[in-house]
Structure formats: structure tokens, C-alpha cells
Amino acid sequence: MDSYGNRSLHSLMDTETMTEQQSPNIHLRVQTHIETSDQDLQFTSPRPSTSDGTTMFPMVSPTMSPTPCPESPWTLSPLQSPSPSLLYQCIASLHRHEGNIYAISTSKGLIFTGSNSSRIRVWKQPDCMDRGHLRASYGDVRAILAYSNMLFSTHKDYKIRIWNFAVSETFKSKKVGTLPRKTSLLSFHKSKHTQKHRDSVTCLAYYHSEGLLYSGSHDRTVKAWRVSDTKCVDSFVAHDDNINSILVNQDDGCLFTCSSDGSVKIWRRLYTEDSHTLTMTLKFQPSPVNALALSSSFNHCFLYSGSSDGMINFWEKERLCYRFNHGGFLQGHHFAVLCLAAVGNMVFSGSEDTTIRVWRREEGSCYHECLNVLEGHRGPVKCLCACLEMEKVVMGFLVYSTSLDQTFKVWRIKVLAEEKVGFEECHGDQGGGRVKDREYDMSPVLSPSWVEKKLQGSHFQ
């Protein structure tokens, strides 16, 4: 599903009355959606509120400029715990008129967002002031990746554009290449390594030290591009279904891919042959895998995968080898997990249930705790990007989220010192991983149009 039509989710919720729908049996975590109008919203868990009792999350502005959230103190955990671990605040909310935002990336103090349009918007961190845009001849941007002063973007012609940009008083950019590059009319022989993808390119990953760009596509293939000369050095069929996410471990060059076929695969590059070989297949559940995140440090490396059954599985890497052992799963989202981001021992997950969950892994172990649930979107959370924002006493993060309600939000998060308390084992855990038992019992507030399409079995890309 590419859009919700001409009306926004807020207008739909204004005009449609409360309905109660029973969800199908496919990968849904609760049996009931509760749909309400903006005037009669009822929540099953406490919502953050201002001093006058109004909800913290108002209607978003129809303009392109950032709209600050109501003036209110830092919002505490919905549990009202006597020792809250996390404080958060939505510091900006933007409403887009160019369709759904499918991709987000950050570099050099800038945020890049890609949508249905041919423009890649550029915003300043952290207040999201408009810095301009990059304009391509082809739109429908499905993936972007920023590194240093380079930006890579994928488009509806199944090609990848390479941009250089400069950060000064004004934003300047220049397109410097296209993958695959144009071939001469006199060239009669095309290697498989020079051919473009045959379907949407949905994900990108960049191996910094080698200058290799990896692209994953719905055509089930992965291609490796050498950016210096824009040549495709390898192309291989990686999965039996759409490839949804791809990432690289910058420490050892390992490549990770996940797919709608329900598997996560780990690939190792053969430097002498400039090719890649499969080292492990991780398939703990049959549900489609939509997102990956990697948390890597000197002593530990954890791989996270978010799937359509609402689970986040994680694996821990064995030292001195490429093997990953299943550590358990994080349970809490009601519907599909669509995006993940990891910074240090913090993991952020966005879901079809409209929420963002904040998880913390205890240092030196597999124990995880859900610190909080960020609410504010009215549609599935499609993209997440997170970065560290250190302060003197507490650890801070900036989290950028986009949703299929066509909004872009910025969250400032402060994490207090980790409490040394006991953890309870997660239900169904077969790999030793545990999750602190802190349940947020709620029913997602989705738009009636989204529920209707969900019940009809529609899928979004």
C-alpha cells in the first residue's frame, strides 16, 4: 500500500465513528482495534498530558515547518514508576504533502528524508529546520543512505543515484553518479554485474573501509557496487522472497540480509574472488522479517531482527568467529515490527501498531528491559533513525521517526542510570535471553481506513 488516498488519517478519524473490528489471524498481536474520532479518543493506558489535562500529541500542522509539541515538562513513563528510567519529549512534528516517507538517514548534522516525490528533503538536526532538497528526475524514493558527504538514493527506475553535498550557510549538492552507469550504444555484451535491479531497491548498506555499497531488492538479489569507479563487483540471489533490509558490520565486513521468506542470512566476502559466500542462515520463526539492526562494540556484537508477528529476535556473536547464537526475543509490539535502530546498548523499534518502543540491554549480558513506549503517530511507524546526544550526567538520544500517517516526528530522550534490579524471563524464550517484565497494556489507535485495508489482506511496501 503506497498511500492512504487524498485525505489524511486525521481527517478520516474526524469523519468516521468509533468501530470495533476483529483482526485476522495473520501476525496480529491483539484481537481488537479500537477506533475513535479525535473528540472521543479513549486509551487503555495513561497518555502523556499537559498541565491543563490535554493530550501531549495534537493535530499536526498542515505546513512544512516544524510544529513544536505543547509546552510541557518531560513526560514520565506511563507506568508512573517511582524510579522512572527514561524521560522523553516530542520536539517537532511535521506533516508532509508529498506522500509517505519511506526512507530516512543522517550525516553531518543533517537529516535526509525520501518519499513518493522526486525530492529528497534536507533538514537540520535537531530542530528540523528546512535546509533545502535534492531533486532527481525519477521519484518514489524507497531507500537513502548518508555517509560523510555522500548520499545514496534509490528510485522507481530501479537505479541508484550518488550525490555529494556540502554543509555551509546554504546546502549545496551535486549528482556525481548513477548505478549502474550508462553503457555505450556500441556495447553488445552486458555482464550480469552491470545490469540494474529488476524490481524496487528497498535497502542500502555501505562498507566504509572498502568503499562498497550493497543494495537489496524485491527481485531477491543483492548487488555490491564499488563506488570509486561505479562498477558492480558482485550480484547474487540471496533469498526466496523480497529483501527488506541489509546492513554491514563495519568491524569485519560481514553482510546481513533479511527477507519476507522469514530468514536472516549472514554473508562473508571472499576478497580474492570479489564474491560473497553464505556462512549462516538464521530462521527462528516463519514470519516475514522486515528490519535489522546491529549493536557492535569491542566485547559484544548483537544482531536484532523485527518480524511481522510483532517479535524482535536477537542473536549474540561468538568471539573470534562468524557464528551467531540465538539469545531470545523481545515481546511487546501488537503488530508487525517495521523498523529498528540501535545505538550502543539501546534499541528502538517501530511498529505497525503506531508505537515506538525503547529497549535497553544490560551491559555484559542478554538481559533487555523495555523502558518506555512512545506514542503519537496515527499510522504504522515505517522508518527510524537514532543518534547519541551526550550530556554531563544522563545519556541522551535523538530519535527520528516517520509513519504512514505522513508525519515526521523528532523525539528527545534522556536515559537515567541503569538500575541493578532483577529480571524476569521472557515467555517462550529458548535461547537464554530475558526481558524485564514491564507490560504496557494498550490497544493501538489506528485509522479506520488502515484497519479496513488490513482486514482485507492488503500489504504496503
Phi, psi and omega in degrees: 000123186263338181200169178261008182098197185282339182259148178282168178296326180295319179293325177295319182288337176289329189258346182253143182275171182296132177229156176233117184246145174265129185282156176288174182281354186279117172038034176254142188267344178227163185268344188225135167262138174249114183252132182221166171277166180299331183281340187234028182299130176236129182245148180268001173221157183300139176256146175301142183216161177274179184295335180269006175092358180279154180294151185287338188250099183274181172300137181283157183286142178282357181270173181273349183275153181298142177245111180294149177289164182305149179292113182206158178291172176304136185275128181276170178304141177303338180285347185054044181296142178297339178230073183297143182262343187215138173241141181217160180208133173277115187260349177201147177216122182240142176252127183260144177250014181251023179096187180291146176266118185257349186210147179210143179203158181229148174189145174055037179075014180240155174242133179245133178233137179241140185221199178295336185279176178273002181260134170258111185283147180237128182233154178269138174278147351263357189276356176063038171287141184291123178252359179126205181200163170252136183242125178250157180289337177245139181257214181054060183285118183256341179207139172222153179213124180249135175214125183053235179259021178247148175225133176247138181220147177248151189223176187289350174272009178068019177252166181243131176257145176246129182236147166250142179222156180236138180255115178211208177297328175236148180278129179233141181216159179209132175284126185246355180185162176226137178245127352287154180289159182294138179262153180291147177296340180275354182273117183260344184246124180246120174288154177296339181282346180257351181281147180281169174297153182258007177205182185305134174269110192259347185206151181224150174213145185234124177267105192300310188292333182258352181065035181255131175254127177255139178232135177244145190222164173289353174277006173077009181250158171242135176239141177249124184245131173272114189292328185301323179236012178053037178257143174275116184264345177201150177209127183209150175283120188257332185217173179265001180209187182307138172271125188254334181205152181210142177207163182235137171279112184293344181282322184229000177081006179296141181251135180240134178227150174224159191211165173291351176283000175090009184241156169243132182237146180244129184239144177241136182279134174264104189294327182290332183251356183055038179230180184231143181235145181283127180253328179208148170240122181254114181218089183271331180221155182281351185293145177306140179258123188256336189210153177228152172210147182234130175244107187235134175222185183297324186258336187223152174218120181240136176249130179244142176226134178254132187236173187284353175270006179088000182268151170242106177275150175220149181232146177249133182280134173288144180290145175065018175206176183265005186280138176243133179253137181294128182257347181138197178214155178257122185245134179175322179290143181277325182238194186301140171273120187256339183206151180221151172214141181229133174225112183062233179263014178257139178232134180242132183232134177248144190225164173295342179279010175081359186252161172241126178254144180247119182245146175233130176266132178293134183301132176077014180211181178261007183284133179235150178226133173277111184280326184191165175238119180269123181242150179163328177284154178247009177215174180305137178278112189267324185225145175223146173214135184225147177214157184281142177223086187287145172231177187296315187253314184252158177271131182241155179222149168250127181239127179250130183228143173234151186225162175284006167274007177068032175243155179234119184240151177239129182241134171255127186237136174239126182252123180280172183302141182291131180272136179272085182233169182286156178238149179251146186290139178288140180298136177078008182287124180244003185238011178091351180284146182225155181230132176297134186280094177224092189268131174255100184273114182205161172250128182299146176256097181253159177288147179303324181294322180293318179298317181299315179292326177296314181294333178279357177084017179288154178236149174249156180260000000 
